[in-house]
Every structure is written in C-alpha cells, then in structure tokens.
C-alpha cells in the first residue's frame, strides 16, 4: 500500500505523541504507594472506568481487521462486540461484588480467598504468562500496521511502540494508564466516526450502501457450514472467551478494582456496554463502505487504510494514524500494568518478600513492567513466523486457547459452593496443558489445516471437558478439601453496597438489553 502521509500528517502524529506522554507523566507524578500505583489510589470515576475498559478492548488489530472482516463477510464479527453486554452484566453485578468485598488487588489473590494458596501460586504464573503472551501478540499486530503505514521494518516498529507504551506505564501506574486510555478512547471514537461519515457521503446514503453490498453481509449469524464464522462457533464458543475476558481478565477487571466504590465501578461497566453499540458504526461500517466503493481488493485487511488514504484530507490521515497508535498504546500499557501487578503482589510479595514496603513494591512493579515489555518484544518476532492467518483470527485464537481453564475455575468458584480447592488446583494445572498443546498445533497447522474445527469450537470442547473434570474432582474431594470462608453474593453486597440502591443500574441494563435485542432482530429479520 502506498504511503499517503505528508509533513502535515507527521506534525499531527508528533503532537499526539508529545501530548500523550505529557498527560501520562503528569498523571503519574507523586504516586508513591502500591495502592496508588496498582489501583490508582481507588480514585477512578465511572466515566474514566468505562472509557478505559473500552480503550483497552480496542486495538489496531481490531480496527483494521474489523473493517477487513466486514469487507469479506459483513457484520458477522460484530457479534464479538454486541454480545459483550451479557458478560459485562455478569462482571458488574455478579463477579465484581465478590472481588470488591474480598478487597483484592488481583485475580490470583481472589482465587486464594476462594481456593487457598496453592491455586493462587499456580494461577499467578498462568496469568502472568498469559498477559505477557497477550502483550506480544498485540504488539505484533500493531507494529505490522505501523510498519506498513510508515514504511518501517518490523523491528523498528516494535521497538518504538514498546518504548512508547511502556514509558508512562512504568512511571505512572494504573492512574496514568486509565486516564490516557480514556483520552484515547474519545480520540478513536471521533476519528472513526468522521471516516464513516465521509465514506457514507461518498456512497450517497444508507439505502445506497445497503443495495451496494451482498445481502448476506448484513446478517449477524452465518450458516453452520460457513468456514469462517459458523453460527455455532459464535453462539457457543464466544461465551467461553467472553467469561474469561470480561469477567476474570486482570487487564479488564483492574480498572473496576481502581474505582472509588462499587457503584462507580458498576456504572463504568454499564457505560462500556453502551459504548459497544457504536462499534459497528465506527469500526465495521468503513469495511462495508469500502466494499461499496472499492470492490475487488486482493487483501480485505487493506479496507480500512484504503478508505483513509482515499477519502481523508492530510492532517486527518495523520489523526487516524495517531488514533491507531492510541489503540496500540492503550491496549499494551493496560496489559503491562496488569502483568506487573500480578507478578509484584502475587509472586514477589506473596512468595518472596512478604515484608516489602509500599515503595519497594512500586519499584518491583516498574522493573517487571520493563521486563515484560522486553519479553513481549521477542514474542512478537516469534509470531511473525505464523503464516496463513489474518490478524483478527490470530489474536483471538490465542485468547481462545488461554481462556477455558480460567473460565471454568472462576465460574464454578463463584456459583458453586461445593467446588473444592483440590479441583481448582488440578483444573488449572492440567487444564492448561491440552489448551497450550492444541493451540500450538492449531497455529502450526499440524497435522493439517483442515484437521481442526473453528478455534471457538475448540474452546467450547475444552471448556466442557474441564468443567466436567472440575465437578468430578470436587465431588471426589469434598471430605478432604481445605475449607475457606467465602461470602455469598448477598453477603458480598451487604459488606460493601448495602447503602446503594441498584434499581437505577438494573434499569440501565434493561434498556441496554432492549436496544441490543432490537438491533439483532433488525439485522436478522428485517435488514
């Protein structure tokens, strides 16, 4: 793709980078303690939480591949966004009260409250490794894109993006990450909305767009025989990944843990749910618009940048590139902060130096942030050797293989009192072995590409197998299980939220549910 940037675009990009770094460093100044660094001093309001979660979820991979998927298949991948509200409800109203009532900083610490030290120790390393791999995959996706835009080699893109993402994360902690995430979310929404509006003006109208693309492109569910996104993979496979991602993922949950109180956290998550309504308009429609205006692209992943380079004026092109950098930095810095939190509190403080001072913990967190960034830099190089997959499928397949064991342990841990510590430990220990082995074979196309079902269906099979395994082991170890005092959902609410009236929140969720159901009915039955 031809480089369409000029001096004005580079000026806009430079101003953005300078502004981002200034905001990040200023917010991070004078944050000395561990709670300040890892949980933003429990000071985040609902607007910052909602925008931060939204910004963390958006990556350059999503921006580019969403348009690419829309160009090739239509609205089907929008299910990853419009179905998220179901699991955001679970996070806000079921999981989060337990997290806050137990006063934890991390997900492994929560598992200790429920299943004991052994499970925490194991989960700490699992989560730390998962996040580190995730940082590498997102860095790879974003650096590929930046290399194409700026005509840089992969190593230079990786180096610059790693340094930018890690800089104020190391110094400022969660508060710096959350504030810059919120700032970048607003930028991404506005820039993509402008691109959609300009593209729609070129097509003529919504009716013209509707008539310019295949009717199947407007359907949210494709036939079970579809090779790319069969409906069973979406309906049964996505929930496995969604429970892990939205309800137990340290990177997402940590924003809510940094809230002033439960009410602010729940409002922030609800805000994220409403922001998800916008996703197809700003991230998927550019692909459909490109199909109407430029049919026949050899690579559907070029749809987004085709629209940018052909229809935006200089300066706006620079803003879009800045937005893509924002998406990358937002996702990576969030993951870096979460990785350092897990290692520092769950591994270093819990197992190595229990007497470490608050300042010592902050220092260790900064060192680990830099180390994870370095490791992720090399992981990204390794992912460059994977062939035959687009960025959307590559990153989501990695996440789908990492999610089943954690989804099972957290779900049963919260919903089933009879789940035992031994069952949780062995599910975490043995559950990740087949997930990792199958994941490596899948990515390597071994024994063949046609041997494996869709990666989301593989996640379902792994989840079912591990669910049955944990239930059986729990029943067999009831008498010998270590007992831990764990609050019920009503106990959790009573301990932290008895003064709050949640009726307004439930009204908010009810309205959101009606909107989402109406959208699905519209696309499936009318459009």
N, C-alpha and C positions, 0 to 999 in steps of 0.2 A: 504494500500500500504506500502510495506516495506521501512524503512528509508534507503536510499542509500548514506548518507553523511558520510565522514570521516574527520579526523583532517585537511587535506589539504583543503577540501571544506569549513570548518568553518573558516580557515585562510583567504581564498578569500573573504568570506562574511564579515568578520570583517574588512578587508582592505577597502572593498567597503563602508561600513557604515561610517568608520572613514573619508575616502576621501570625501564622500558626505556631511557630517556635516561640514568639514573644508571648502569646497567650498561654501556651503550655508552661513556660518557665515562670511567668508571673503568678499563675495559679498555684504552682508547686512550691513557691517560696514560703519559708517559715513553717514547713510541715515536718515536725521533728519526731513525733512518736509513731509507734507501729499502727495504732488505730487511725491516725491521720493519714499515714502512707497507704495502708492496705484497704481501709474502709472510708476514706475521705472524711474522717472525724465524725461519721454518722451525720452528715450535714446535707445530703443531696435532696433536692425537692423533686416533685413528681414530673415537672417539665424536663428537668435535666436527665432524670432516670429514663423517661420514655424516649427522648431523643437519643440518649446514649445507647440504649439497647437497640434502637432502630439503626443507628450508625454502625454499631458493632456488627450487626447482622448483614449490612451491605458491604460488599467487597467489589473490587474491579472485576473479579471473575463473574460475580452476579450481574453487574451492569452490562458487561459485554456479552456474556453467554445468554442472559435473559433475552436480549434482542436477537441473538443468534437462534435460540430455540424458538422464539416467536416467528422468526423468518422461515424456519424449516418446518415447524409443526404447529405453530399457532399458540393459543393460550394455555396449553396443557400444563406447562411447567409453573404456571401461576398458582397451581394447587399448593406448591411449597410455601406460598405466601398467604393465600386466602384461607387455608386450613389451619394456619398457625394460631388463630384466635382461640380455638378449642383448647389448645395446650397452654396458651397464655392464661386462660381461666384457671386451669389446673395449677399452674405455677402461682398465681396470685392468691387464690382462695383456699388451696389445699396444701401445697408444699411450703409456701413462704411463711405462713404462721408457725409451722414446725421449726423452720430454720431460725426465725427470729426469737421464738420462745426458748430455744436452747442456746441462744447467744453465741452462735458460732461465727467464725471468720471464713471458713472453708467447707467444702463438701466432705472431704475426709474427716474433718472434725465432727461434722454432723453424724457420719457413719459410726464414729467412735461412741457417740451418745446412744446410738441405737444398737450397735452390734459389738462394741468393745474395741480394744487396742489393736488386736491382730488384723482386723478388717481395715482399720484406719491406716495402719502401716502399709498394707498392700495397696489400698486404693490411692494413697498418696503418690506412690511411684507410678501407678497406672495413669492417674490424672495428669501428673507432671509430664510423662512421656507423651500422652495423647495431645496435650496442649502444644508441646514442642513440635510434634509432627504437624499439627494444625498450623502453627506459625510458618513452618517451612512450606506447606502447600499453598497458603495464601500469598506468601512472599513470591513464590514461583509464579503463580497466576498473575499477580500484579506486575512483576518485573518483566514478564514476557510482553505484556501490553505496553509498558513504558518503553521497553526496548524498541518495539515497533513504531511507537509514536515519535520517539526522539532519535531513532536510528543508533541506539546504543547496543553494545554487546551485552549478553545476559549477565556476565559477572559485574559489569558496571552498574546496571540497573539494580541488581540485587544489593550491591554494596551501598548505593545511595539510599535506596528505600529502607534498608535495615538501619542505617545510621539515623535517618530522619525519624523513623518510628520509635527507635529505642531512646533517643536523646532525652526528651522531656518525660518519657515514661520512667526512666532511671531516676531523674531528679524529683519529679513531682508526685508520683504515685497515682492512686485512683482518682483523686480530685482533678488533677491535670488531665488525665485520660477522659474522664466523664465530661468535663467542660469542653474540651476540644472535640470530642465525639458529637456533642450537641451542636456546636458551631458548624461542624462539617455536615451533619445531617440536614440542617437548613440549607446549606450550600448545594448539596446533592439534589434535594427536592426541587429547589428553584431552577437549577441549571437544566435538569432533565425535563421539567415542565415546560421550559422555554423551547427546548428541542422538539418536544411533542407538538406544541402549539404551532411552531413554524412548519413542521412536517405536515400537519393536518391542513394548514393553509395551502400548501403546495398540492396536496391531493384534492382539496376542494371542500369536503365535508365528511362527516361520519358516514353518511349514506354512501358516498363515493368510495370511502375506504372499505366499507362492508362489501360492496359489489366488486372490489378490485382484487380481493384475495379469496382463496378457496373457502367454501362454507365450513369445511371441517376444521379450519384454523380457528374458528370461534368457539369450538367445543372444549370444555374443560376436562372431559373424560374421553379417552380414545379406546378403541376395541381391545379386548383381551389378547387378540392376535398381534397387536401392534408391537413392533420390535423395539421401539424407542421408549415409549411411556404407556404400557398397557395399564388399564384402569385398576386391576388387582394390585399392581405394584404401588400405585398411589394410595388406594384405599386402605390396604393392609400393611404396606411397607413404610410409608411415610410416618405413621404414628410411632413406630419404634424409634426412628431417628428423632422425631419431634419431642418425645418424652425426655430423651437424653438431652437434646439441645436446649429446649426452652425451660425445662424443669430442674435439671440436675447439673447442667454445664456451668462450671465455675466462672467462665468468662461472662455469661449472661447473668447468673444469679448474683454475682458480686456487686453489680450495680444496685440491685434491690437491697442487698445487705448494708450498703452505704447510705440508705435512706434515713431521714430524721425519725421516722416511725413506720409502723405497718401501714397506716392509712396512706402516707405519701408513696410508699413503695407500690401498693396496690393500684393507686391512681396512675402512677407512672407506667405500670404494665398495661393497664387499660388504655392509656394514651398510645402505647405502642401498637395495640390491637387496631385502633382507629387509623393510625398511620399506614397500616398494612393495606387498607382499602385503596390507597393511592398507588400502590406498587405497579399494577398493570398499566396505568395511565402514563407513568413516568419511566418505567423500565422495560415493559413489554411492547407498548404501542410503537416505539421507534422501530422495532423489528418488523411489525406489520406494515408500518408506513413505508419502510424501505422495500418490502416486497411489492407494494403497490407502485412505487416509483422506480425501483431498480430490480426487476425480476431477473433471475438467471445468474446471481452471484455464485461463483465457484465455492466460496467458503462462507457459510452463513454467519460465522462468528465475526465477519467483517461488516455486518449490517449496521451496527451502532456507529462505527467510525465513518462508514460511507455517508450516513446522514450528517454527521458532524462536519466532515470536510466539504460536503457539497452544499449545505444549506445554512451554515452558521457563518457570520462575519468574523473576521480576525478580531481577536480580543475575546469574543465568545468562545472561539476554539480554544484559546488559552485557558478560559474559565472551565471548560469541560475537562481539559487535561488536568487542571488543578483539582477539579472535583474527583477525577479518577485517583489522583494521588491522595485526596482526602479519604476516599473509600478504603484505600490500601492502608494508610496510616491508622485510620480509625479502628479497623479490624485487628491489625497487627499489634498496635500498642495495648489494646484491651487484652489480647491473649498473652502478651509479655507480662503485663501486670498480674494476671491471674496465675501464670506459671510461677512467678517469683513469690506470690502469696502462699501458694500450696507448698513449695519447697521450704520456705522460711519458717512457716508456722507448723506445718505437719511433719516435716522431716527434720529440719535443723533444731527448732525449739523443742519438739516433742521427743526426739530421739538422741540428739547430740548435745545440746546445751539448754537445758530447761531453765537455767537461771539467767539467761541472756537478757540484758536490759532492752528497753524500748528502742533506744538509739542503735544498739547493736543489731537488733532485728531489722531495722530500716537499712542499715549498711549491708547486711547479708542479702536483703531483698534487692538492693541496687546491683550488687555483684552478680546475683543469679539472673537478673534481667539481662545484663550484658552477655552472660554466658549462654543463655537460651537463644538470644539473637544470633550469636556466633554459630551455634549448633544448627539453628534453623537455616542459616545461610548455606550450609553444606547440604542439608536435607533437600533444599530447593534444587541444587545441582543434580542430586540423585533422581529427583522427579523428572528432570529434563530427559532422562533416558526412557521414560514410559511413552510408548507410541500407540497410535490408533484410537485415542480418546480425546474428546473435547474437554475444555477446562471445567465446564459445569459438571459433567459426569465424573471426571477425575476427582475433584474435591469432594463431591457428595458421596461417591463410592467409598472414599477413605473414611469419611464420617460415619457412613452406614455400617462399616465393619467394626468401628470402635464403640458403637452405641449399645448393642444388645445386652451385654452383661450389666452395665450400669443402669440401664432402664429397668431390668428385672429386679436388681437389688434395691434400688430406691423405691420402686413402685410397691413391691411386697413389704419392704421395711416400713412404709408409712401406712399401707392399707391392711396389712395382715399381722395381728399381734403374735401369731404362732411362728412367724419367720424367726429362725434361730441364728445365733452368731456363727456357728459352725457352717450352716448352709450358706450364709452370706460370704464367708471367707472362701469356701471351696468354689462357689459360683464365680467369684472374682478371680480366683487362682486358675481354675481350669476353663472357665468360660471364655477367657481371652485367647487361649491357645488356638482353638479352632477358628476363631474370628480372625486372628492375625494370619494363620496359615492360609485360610481360604482367601483372605484379602490379597495376600501376596500372589497366590496362584491366579486369581482373577485379573489383577493388574498386569501380570506377565502373560496372560492368555494361554495358561498351561492347564490342562493338556491341549486345549484348543479354545478359540473364542466362542464357538457355538456350544461348548460343553456346559457353560454356566447360565443359569437364568438371570433375570434382571437383578442388579445389585440390591434393590429394595426388597425383592422377594427373598434373596439370601438372608437379609436382615430379619425378615419375618421368621424364617425357618430357625435361625439361630436363637431368636427371642423365645419361640415356643419351646425349643429344646432346653434352654437354660431355665425357663420358667418352671417346666416340669421337674427339672433336676433340683432346683432350689426348694420346691414344695416337698418333694420326696425326702430330701435330706433333712428338711425341717421336721417332718413327721417322725423320722427315724432318730432324731437327736433332741426331741422335746425334753426328755428327763435329764440329759447331760448338759443341756445348753446353759451358758452363762446368762444370768438374768440381768438386765439393765432397766432402770426406771426411765420410761419413755412416755411423754404426755400424749393423750388422745387429742383429736382435733379440737374438741370443745375445751380441753384443758389448755391447749396452746393459745386459743383465742382469749380465754379467761385471764391468762397470765400477762398478756400484752395488749389486748384490744377490747377489754370489756366496756370501756367508756366510749367506744366508737359505734356508731350506727352504720351498718353496712348496706342499708337498703338502697342508698343512692348509688353505691357501686354495683349492686345487682341490677338496678335499672339501667346503668350504663352498659353492663354486659348484655342485658336483654335486648337493648336497642341495637347493639353491635351484632348480635346473633340474627336479629330480624333483617338487618342490612345484608349480611353475608348470605343468608338463606335466599333472600330475594335476588341477589346477584347470581347465585348458582342456578336458580330456576330460570332467570332471564337468559343466561347463556346456554343452558341445556334445552330449554323448551321453546324459547322464542327466537333467539338470535340465529 
